[in-house]
Amino acid sequence: MEVRITDFYRAIADPIRRSILSMLSYNEKTQSQIVNRFNISQPAIKKHLKILKEEELIYERREGRYCLYGLKREIFQKQYGMLKQELEAVLDRKLASLKNYLEEDDD
C-alpha cells in the first residue's frame, strides 16, 4: 500500500477535526453519530469530514443507507510519527541554542 504524505498539520489544526479523529480511533461512526457529539451544523461537520478524507486520514464506506467513517490507522500512525520527529528536532535545536546561550553567558 502506498502511503501518501498528507498535510497532517491542516488535518489536525482544528479542534473539531482532532475530536473527530479521536472518536474514530475507537470504532466507525455514522455522520449522524458524529454530528450529535458537537454543537455545530451537519454541513459544518461534513466539511471537516471532507478535509480529513482529502488528507486520507479517514475512510468512508456505505452500509445500506448509512455512510460510516473510520480512521485509516496506518496512515495516521505514519503521519503522527513524522510529526513527532519534526517536533523533537525543533525542540532539540531550541534546547541546544538555549544551552549555548547560557554557557556563553557564564563566561
Legacy VTK file of the C-alpha trace (Angstrom):
# vtk DataFile Version 3.0
C-alpha trace
ASCII
DATASET POLYDATA
POINTS 107 float
0.000 0.000 0.000
1.422 3.376 -0.982
1.330 5.927 1.796
0.902 9.488 0.551
2.345 12.268 2.644
-0.657 14.247 3.803
-0.874 17.771 5.062
-1.183 16.430 8.581
-0.962 19.930 10.037
-4.036 21.005 8.062
-5.933 17.984 9.317
-5.118 18.415 12.996
-5.134 22.218 13.099
-8.802 22.376 14.014
-10.024 21.081 17.409
-13.213 19.693 15.836
-11.163 17.575 13.408
-8.920 16.377 16.242
-12.034 15.348 18.179
-13.426 13.535 15.149
-10.134 11.659 14.717
-10.222 10.725 18.387
-13.802 9.458 18.086
-12.943 7.391 15.033
-9.910 5.882 16.737
-12.276 3.692 18.775
-14.610 2.498 16.028
-16.545 3.549 12.948
-19.239 6.177 13.306
-22.060 7.378 11.104
-22.224 11.024 10.159
-25.247 11.403 12.443
-23.311 9.992 15.396
-20.515 12.460 14.719
-22.888 15.415 14.300
-24.643 14.578 17.577
-21.362 14.981 19.516
-20.894 18.631 18.526
-22.811 21.896 18.742
-22.280 22.727 15.076
-24.330 22.077 11.973
-24.353 18.956 9.837
-22.897 20.872 6.839
-20.013 22.093 9.037
-19.255 18.517 10.152
-19.424 17.414 6.519
-16.727 19.994 5.655
-14.494 18.679 8.440
-15.014 15.109 7.242
-14.185 16.195 3.697
-10.850 17.649 4.818
-10.000 14.503 6.769
-10.859 12.384 3.722
-8.813 14.652 1.415
-5.832 14.144 3.703
-6.566 10.389 3.603
-6.744 10.083 7.375
-10.265 8.659 7.343
-12.279 6.446 5.037
-15.926 6.435 4.144
-17.911 3.305 3.363
-21.537 2.603 2.682
-23.520 0.077 4.650
-27.094 0.048 3.435
-28.421 3.565 3.735
-25.715 4.583 6.202
-22.336 6.085 5.499
-19.715 5.011 8.028
-16.455 6.805 8.732
-13.344 5.239 10.195
-9.733 6.072 10.912
-7.052 4.953 8.449
-4.781 3.805 11.253
-1.676 3.018 9.205
-1.609 6.430 7.551
-2.493 8.234 10.787
0.288 6.448 12.685
2.829 7.226 9.967
1.869 10.909 9.911
1.857 11.118 13.697
5.333 9.570 13.796
6.632 12.098 11.266
5.083 14.984 13.220
6.651 13.694 16.426
10.091 13.524 14.763
9.720 17.082 13.443
8.738 18.411 16.853
11.573 16.550 18.562
14.068 18.040 16.065
12.735 21.559 16.680
12.883 21.070 20.440
16.434 19.659 20.239
17.589 22.709 18.243
15.924 25.124 20.659
17.403 23.401 23.700
20.863 23.359 22.087
20.540 27.094 21.394
19.479 27.746 24.971
22.377 25.669 26.296
24.865 27.583 24.115
23.380 30.906 25.185
23.555 30.008 28.873
27.112 28.697 28.586
28.228 31.863 26.770
26.613 33.996 29.470
28.681 32.211 32.158
31.973 33.396 30.596
LINES 1 108
107 0 1 2 3 4 5 6 7 8 9 10 11 12 13 14 15 16 17 18 19 20 21 22 23 24 25 26 27 28 29 30 31 32 33 34 35 36 37 38 39 40 41 42 43 44 45 46 47 48 49 50 51 52 53 54 55 56 57 58 59 60 61 62 63 64 65 66 67 68 69 70 71 72 73 74 75 76 77 78 79 80 81 82 83 84 85 86 87 88 89 90 91 92 93 94 95 96 97 98 99 100 101 102 103 104 105 106
